[in-house]
Amino acid sequence: MKTEVITKKKRFHRYFPTKGYSLYWILLAYLAIGYFYPVIGLLALVCMIAPVAFAVSRGRWWCGNACPRGNMYDRLLAKYSPHKPIPAFVRTRQFRIFMVLFIFTMFGVQMYFAWGDWNAMGRVFWTIILVTTIVGVTLSFIYAPRTWCS
């Protein structure tokens, strides 16, 4: 008699309640207030400079502990994400370089036309944060919560 072994592929799922403070409200408040007061968009510089500054001495501490967007992914979206593995190409050097160049090109072109007007420059930062957040949320519902962070 033949014995068949049926192997079932285990579904990737790793949701754990997150310790620490809920910081995602900072992102939501930033997006809401920045819509009406574009100059608030300049506060995005904090979330662009801080990870680099902390990386010098503490590695990716900012990303796991203080990033409002990462906090949103961990606290809100992790509950609803399918937790599928992130596609390998997303982590390749070529893809990362492409994304950085693409985002900085879009940012640079918009800043060129906005230069000198604080509201317009704030709107550029706000728009970058809004668009990348929408992309990140979408990827969270397709793959894993922190796919954008990858």
C-alpha positions in Angstrom: 0.0 0.0 0.0 1.3 3.4 -1.0 1.3 6.2 1.5 0.9 9.6 0.0 2.4 12.5 1.8 0.4 15.7 1.3 2.4 18.8 1.9 0.5 22.0 2.4 2.3 25.2 1.8 2.3 27.2 5.0 0.9 30.7 4.6 3.3 33.4 5.6 1.7 35.3 8.5 3.5 37.3 11.2 1.3 39.8 13.0 2.4 40.7 16.5 1.0 43.6 18.5 3.5 46.4 18.4 5.0 47.8 21.6 5.6 51.5 22.1 3.7 54.6 21.2 1.2 54.9 18.4 2.9 57.4 16.2 0.8 57.0 13.0 -1.5 59.8 14.1 1.5 62.1 13.2 1.3 61.0 9.6 -2.5 61.2 9.4 -2.5 64.7 11.0 0.4 65.8 8.6 -1.6 64.7 5.5 -4.9 66.3 6.7 -3.4 69.6 7.9 -0.9 69.8 5.0 -3.8 69.6 2.5 -5.2 72.9 3.8 -1.9 74.5 4.9 0.8 73.4 2.3 3.7 75.0 4.2 3.3 72.3 6.8 4.6 70.0 4.1 8.1 71.2 4.9 8.0 69.2 8.1 8.6 66.2 5.9 12.3 67.2 6.1 12.3 65.7 9.7 11.3 62.3 8.4 13.9 62.6 5.6 16.8 63.8 7.6 16.2 61.9 10.9 16.7 58.3 9.5 20.0 59.4 8.0 21.1 61.1 11.2 20.1 58.1 13.4 21.7 55.6 11.0 25.2 57.0 11.8 25.0 55.8 15.4 21.9 53.6 15.8 21.4 51.9 12.4 17.8 51.5 11.4 16.5 52.5 14.9 14.4 55.3 13.4 12.6 52.9 11.0 11.5 50.5 13.7 10.8 53.0 16.5 10.1 56.5 15.4 8.9 56.5 11.8 5.2 57.5 11.7 4.6 55.7 8.4 6.3 52.5 9.6 4.3 52.7 12.8 1.1 52.9 10.7 2.1 49.8 8.7 2.9 47.9 11.9 -0.1 49.0 14.0 -2.9 49.4 11.4 -2.1 47.6 8.2 -0.4 44.5 9.6 -3.7 43.2 10.8 -5.2 43.3 7.3 -2.1 42.5 5.1 -1.9 39.0 3.5 1.8 38.9 4.7 3.0 37.4 1.4 6.7 37.4 0.7 8.0 40.6 -1.0 9.0 40.0 -4.6 12.8 39.5 -4.9 13.2 42.2 -7.5 12.1 44.9 -5.1 15.2 44.2 -3.0 17.6 44.4 -5.8 20.1 47.2 -6.1 19.0 48.1 -9.6 15.4 48.5 -8.5 16.3 50.6 -5.5 18.5 52.9 -7.6 15.7 53.3 -10.1 13.2 54.2 -7.4 15.5 56.7 -5.8 16.3 58.3 -9.1 12.7 58.4 -10.1 11.5 60.0 -6.8 14.3 62.5 -6.8 13.7 63.4 -10.4 10.0 64.0 -9.7 10.9 65.9 -6.6 13.6 68.0 -8.3 11.3 69.0 -11.3 8.5 70.0 -8.9 10.9 72.0 -6.7 12.4 73.8 -9.7 8.9 75.3 -10.4 8.1 75.8 -6.8 11.3 77.4 -5.6 10.9 80.6 -3.6 7.3 80.0 -2.7 7.1 78.4 0.7 3.6 77.1 0.2 4.4 75.6 -3.2 7.6 74.0 -1.8 5.6 72.6 1.1 3.0 71.2 -1.3 5.8 69.4 -3.2 6.9 67.6 0.1 3.3 66.9 1.1 2.6 65.4 -2.4 5.7 63.1 -2.2 4.6 61.9 1.2 1.0 61.4 0.1 1.9 59.5 -3.1 4.5 57.3 -1.4 2.0 56.6 1.4 -0.7 55.5 -1.1 1.8 53.3 -2.8 2.9 51.8 0.5 -0.6 51.2 1.7 -1.4 49.5 -1.6 1.6 47.3 -1.4 0.7 46.4 2.2 -2.6 45.0 1.0 -0.9 43.0 -1.8 2.3 41.7 0.0 3.5 42.6 3.5 2.9 45.7 5.6 6.4 47.1 5.2 6.9 46.4 1.5 7.5 50.1 0.8 10.2 50.2 3.5 12.1 47.5 1.7 
